[in-house]
């Protein structure tokens, strides 16, 4: 149970960066979009899922799992779909412009969308939370 709480908290704190802005020194990890954003709505939805998970078992587990699966599907369609299958020139240009100043493990590509460090870790944390809900 302690590990579950730890990875739930890690995801919540990590995703908060999409609402605020996280920097490592002078380098941008993620630029926050503020409270009037889809990211803030997702953070609120995840927060409600966490409350349900911890207060309304066993139903809360399935509520949180549903939210996490929805979130993962959205992230897949916004990031990994274009990494795997390629992106239009317009989509690729928009994505690369939006995340041009963020920290990267892998360089940007002119043919495929390559998620930055923040999004790679975000997706790993979402998957770990899905696994924790299933175990």
C-alpha positions as a Markdown table, in Angstrom:
| # | Residue | x | y | z |
|---|---|---|---|---|
| 1 | Unk | 0.0 | 0.0 | 0.0 |
| 2 | Unk | 2.9 | 2.4 | 0.8 |
| 3 | Unk | 4.3 | 1.9 | -2.7 |
| 4 | Unk | 0.9 | 2.6 | -4.3 |
| 5 | Unk | 0.6 | 5.8 | -2.3 |
| 6 | Unk | 4.2 | 6.8 | -3.3 |
| 7 | Unk | 3.6 | 6.3 | -7.0 |
| 8 | Unk | 0.2 | 8.0 | -6.8 |
| 9 | Unk | 1.8 | 11.0 | -5.1 |
| 10 | Unk | 4.7 | 11.0 | -7.6 |
| 11 | Unk | 2.3 | 11.2 | -10.5 |
| 12 | Unk | 0.3 | 14.0 | -8.9 |
| 13 | Unk | 3.4 | 16.1 | -8.2 |
| 14 | Unk | 4.9 | 15.3 | -11.6 |
| 15 | Unk | 1.8 | 16.2 | -13.5 |
| 16 | Unk | 1.4 | 19.4 | -11.5 |
| 17 | Unk | 4.2 | 20.7 | -13.7 |
| 18 | Unk | 1.7 | 20.8 | -16.6 |
| 19 | Unk | -0.2 | 23.4 | -14.6 |
| 20 | Unk | 2.7 | 25.3 | -13.0 |
| 21 | Unk | 6.2 | 25.3 | -14.6 |
| 22 | Unk | 9.1 | 23.1 | -13.5 |
| 23 | Unk | 12.7 | 24.0 | -14.2 |
| 24 | Unk | 15.9 | 22.3 | -13.3 |
| 25 | Unk | 18.2 | 25.2 | -12.8 |
| 26 | Unk | 17.9 | 27.3 | -15.9 |
| 27 | Unk | 16.6 | 24.4 | -18.1 |
| 28 | Unk | 12.9 | 24.0 | -18.7 |
| 29 | Unk | 11.4 | 20.6 | -17.7 |
| 30 | Unk | 7.8 | 21.5 | -18.5 |
| 31 | Unk | 5.9 | 24.7 | -19.1 |
| 32 | Unk | 2.8 | 25.0 | -17.1 |
| 33 | Unk | -0.5 | 25.8 | -18.9 |
| 34 | Unk | -2.3 | 27.3 | -15.8 |
| 35 | Unk | -5.6 | 26.6 | -14.2 |
| 36 | Unk | -7.7 | 27.4 | -17.3 |
| 37 | Unk | -6.3 | 24.4 | -19.2 |
| 38 | Unk | -7.1 | 20.9 | -20.1 |
| 39 | Unk | -4.1 | 19.8 | -18.0 |
| 40 | Unk | -5.7 | 21.4 | -14.9 |
| 41 | Unk | -8.9 | 19.6 | -15.6 |
| 42 | Unk | -7.0 | 16.3 | -15.9 |
| 43 | Unk | -5.2 | 17.0 | -12.6 |
| 44 | Unk | -8.6 | 17.6 | -11.0 |
| 45 | Unk | -10.0 | 14.4 | -12.4 |
| 46 | Unk | -7.0 | 12.4 | -11.2 |
| 47 | Unk | -7.3 | 14.0 | -7.8 |
| 48 | Unk | -11.0 | 13.0 | -7.6 |
| 49 | Unk | -9.9 | 9.5 | -8.7 |
| 50 | Unk | -7.4 | 9.4 | -5.8 |
| 51 | Unk | -10.0 | 10.5 | -3.3 |
| 52 | Unk | -12.4 | 7.8 | -4.6 |
| 53 | Unk | -9.6 | 5.2 | -4.5 |
| 54 | Unk | -8.7 | 6.0 | -0.8 |
| 55 | Unk | -12.2 | 6.6 | 0.5 |
| 56 | Unk | -14.6 | 4.4 | -1.4 |
| 57 | Unk | -13.1 | 0.9 | -1.8 |
| 58 | Unk | -13.7 | -1.3 | -3.7 |
| 59 | Unk | -15.5 | 1.0 | -6.2 |
| 60 | Unk | -12.9 | 3.7 | -5.9 |
| 61 | Unk | -10.2 | 1.4 | -7.3 |
| 62 | Unk | -12.3 | 1.0 | -10.5 |
| 63 | Unk | -13.0 | 4.7 | -10.7 |
| 64 | Unk | -9.3 | 5.6 | -10.5 |
| 65 | Unk | -8.4 | 2.8 | -13.0 |
| 66 | Unk | -11.0 | 4.2 | -15.5 |
| 67 | Unk | -9.5 | 7.7 | -15.1 |
| 68 | Unk | -6.0 | 6.4 | -15.6 |
| 69 | Unk | -6.9 | 4.4 | -18.7 |
| 70 | Unk | -8.7 | 7.4 | -20.2 |
| 71 | Unk | -5.6 | 9.6 | -19.4 |
| 72 | Unk | -3.3 | 7.0 | -20.9 |
| 73 | Unk | -5.4 | 6.8 | -24.1 |
| 74 | Unk | -5.3 | 10.6 | -24.4 |
| 75 | Unk | -1.5 | 10.6 | -23.9 |
| 76 | Unk | -1.1 | 7.9 | -26.4 |
| 77 | Unk | -3.1 | 9.7 | -29.1 |
| 78 | Unk | -1.3 | 13.0 | -28.4 |
| 79 | Unk | 2.2 | 11.6 | -28.2 |
| 80 | Unk | 3.0 | 8.0 | -28.9 |
| 81 | Unk | 0.7 | 7.5 | -31.9 |
| 82 | Unk | 2.8 | 10.1 | -33.8 |
| 83 | Unk | 6.0 | 8.6 | -32.5 |
| 84 | Unk | 5.1 | 5.2 | -33.8 |
| 85 | Unk | 3.2 | 6.0 | -37.0 |
| 86 | Unk | 4.7 | 9.4 | -37.9 |
| 87 | Unk | 3.1 | 12.9 | -37.9 |
| 88 | Unk | 2.1 | 15.4 | -40.5 |
| 89 | Unk | 4.5 | 18.2 | -41.1 |
| 90 | Unk | 2.1 | 20.6 | -39.5 |
| 91 | Unk | 1.7 | 18.4 | -36.4 |
| 92 | Unk | 5.4 | 17.8 | -36.1 |
| 93 | Unk | 6.2 | 21.5 | -36.4 |
| 94 | Unk | 3.6 | 22.4 | -33.8 |
| 95 | Unk | 4.8 | 19.8 | -31.4 |
| 96 | Unk | 8.5 | 20.6 | -31.8 |
| 97 | Unk | 7.8 | 24.4 | -31.4 |
| 98 | Unk | 5.8 | 23.8 | -28.3 |
| 99 | Unk | 8.4 | 21.6 | -26.6 |
| 100 | Unk | 11.6 | 23.1 | -28.2 |
| 101 | Unk | 13.0 | 24.4 | -24.9 |
| 102 | Unk | 12.4 | 21.3 | -22.8 |
| 103 | Unk | 14.9 | 18.8 | -21.6 |
| 104 | Unk | 15.2 | 15.8 | -23.9 |
| 105 | Unk | 16.7 | 12.4 | -23.7 |
| 106 | Unk | 16.5 | 12.0 | -27.5 |
| 107 | Unk | 16.9 | 14.8 | -30.0 |
| 108 | Unk | 13.9 | 16.1 | -32.0 |
| 109 | Unk | 13.2 | 14.5 | -35.3 |
| 110 | Unk | 12.1 | 15.9 | -38.6 |
| 111 | Unk | 10.1 | 12.7 | -39.4 |
| 112 | Unk | 8.7 | 11.5 | -36.1 |
| 113 | Unk | 7.4 | 13.1 | -32.9 |
| 114 | Unk | 9.9 | 12.4 | -30.1 |
| 115 | Unk | 8.5 | 13.1 | -26.6 |
| 116 | Unk | 10.7 | 15.1 | -24.2 |
| 117 | Unk | 11.9 | 13.8 | -20.8 |
| 118 | Unk | 8.9 | 15.2 | -18.9 |
| 119 | Unk | 6.4 | 13.3 | -21.1 |
| 120 | Unk | 8.4 | 10.1 | -21.1 |
| 121 | Unk | 8.4 | 10.1 | -17.3 |
| 122 | Unk | 4.8 | 11.2 | -17.1 |
| 123 | Unk | 3.7 | 8.2 | -19.3 |
| 124 | Unk | 5.8 | 5.8 | -17.2 |
| 125 | Unk | 4.2 | 7.1 | -14.0 |
| 126 | Unk | 0.7 | 6.7 | -15.5 |
| 127 | Unk | 1.5 | 3.1 | -16.4 |
| 128 | Unk | 2.9 | 2.4 | -13.0 |
| 129 | Unk | -0.3 | 3.8 | -11.5 |
| 130 | Unk | -2.4 | 1.6 | -13.8 |
| 131 | Unk | -0.4 | -1.5 | -12.7 |
| 132 | Unk | -0.8 | -0.5 | -9.0 |
| 133 | Unk | -4.6 | -0.3 | -9.5 |
| 134 | Unk | -4.6 | -3.8 | -11.0 |
| 135 | Unk | -2.5 | -5.4 | -8.4 |
